[in-house]
Every structure is written in C-alpha cells, then in structure tokens.
Amino acid sequence: YRRITLELRNRGARINHKTVLRLMNELGLKSLVRMKKYRSYKGNIGKIAPNILARDFKAAKSNEKWVTDVTEFHLAGEKLYLSAILDLFNGEIIAYNIESRPVYPLVSKMLDKAFDR
C-alpha cells in the first residue's frame, strides 16, 4: 500500500495511506514480498589453501584423494546444508552430514565420521 500511495500522490491524487490499505483489502489485493537471497561471501577472510590437486581429479588408489563441499538445498520452504567427502578413486561418498545451518559442527561431524571409517 505504501508504494501505491506514493504513486497516487506522484500522479496528483491526495489520498491517505489508510484509505489505500482499506481499498486494497476490500479488493483482495496483496503485495508479494520477496525474500532476500542469502549470500555468504564476505570477501577474502583467512588464508587461502594451496592448490595441491592442480585440477588432477583422478586418484591411483583408494583414500589417496578426498574432496569436500557444502551444498545448500531448499526443501519444503526450509534450507538444509549437506557436507560430504568424496573419494576421487571411485567416486564413493566416504561420509556426509546434514544440518539446518551452515556452521562449523556441520563439517566437523562429517570429518569425524570419515576418520572413524
């Protein structure tokens, strides 16, 4: 109703915002408020790890090269975060963990499972 009131005033109509809100309710008009997209990137924070793999994503034996990532999923209006370790030898998932927030325990629990295995 705020944007509609402002536009009406820009076009020369003198109208109260409460009147616009009442009319919108009577006509069944509702505004759609979009959620802001989550952006976790905050610039360069901390140290950058050396590029040991150098894009060589093949391994000669099992447990030689592991890779990991955290992925965000949207399920039923809820965000879930998956952290998994993949063995580059055969593409097997070594360990994974799912949490509702992208915090450090998500990764540490996954690493504990991988080292136990």
N, C-alpha and C positions, 0 to 999 in steps of 0.2 A: 504494500500500500504506500510505502514511502516513495518509491520510485515513480509510481503512478501519480501521486500527489505532486511531486516535483515537476513531472512532465506537464500536468494540467496547469500548474502555475506558470511554467515557461510559455505555454500557449495562451496565457492571459486570463484563465479562469481562476476566480478567487474561491477556493474551496478548502474546508477544514480536513485535516488528515483523518479525523474520526469519522467523518461522513464518507470518505473514500473507503475506509475499512468496513463500515457498515454495509455499503453498497456491494462491496466485493463479497462479503459473507452472504448477503441475500441472493446474489447471482451465482454463488458457489465457486467463485474464482479464488484460486490459491496460488501462491508463488512457490516455485521449486528452488530450494536452497541446495546448492551443490556442495558436497564435502570437499575440503581442500585435499589435494593429493599429498600423501606423506613422502617427504624427501629426506632421506637420512644423511645425504652427503653434506658435510660441513667443512669441506676444504681439506688440505693436507694436514692431518693430525697424526703425530707419532712418526715412527721410522718406516720406510718402505723396504720390504724384504727383498733380498737379491733374487734375480730371476734364475733359479737353479735349473728348471726344466728347459728353458730356452725353446719352448713350443715343441719339445720332443715328448709326445703323449703316448709313447709305446714303452712297455717295460719287458725285459727279458725273462723275469721270474716273478713269482707271486710275492707280494709285500715289499717290492722294490720301490714303487712309486705310488703314493696315495695323494689324492686331491680332494678338496672340500669346498663347500659353498653353503651359503644360507639363502634360501628361496622363500619368498612370500606368496602365500595362497589366499584367495578370497573364497570362503565357503559359507553360504547361508548368511551373508552380511557380517561375517566375522573374519578377522585376519588370523592366519596361522603361519608359523615360521618353521621350516624344515631345514635342519642342518644334517648333512650326510657326508660320509667319507667313501670315496670310490677308489677301488684298486685298478690301476691302469693296465695291469697284466691281462685281466679277463673281464673287466667291466663290472665286477661284483661289488655290491654295496657292503662295506665292512661293518658299518654301524650308522645309526641315524637317531635323531631326537626331534620331537615336535613340541613346540611351546606356543603360547599365545602372545609372547612379547619377545622382541629380538635383543635379549640381554646375554651377558657372558655365560650364565649357567646353561643356556641352550647349547653352546659349543663345548663347555667343559664336561657336561654329562655325556655328550656324544663321544668325546675323546676318551673318557673313562671306559665306556663300553667297547670302543675299538681296541684299547690297550689290554683290556681283560680278555678279549677274544684272541 
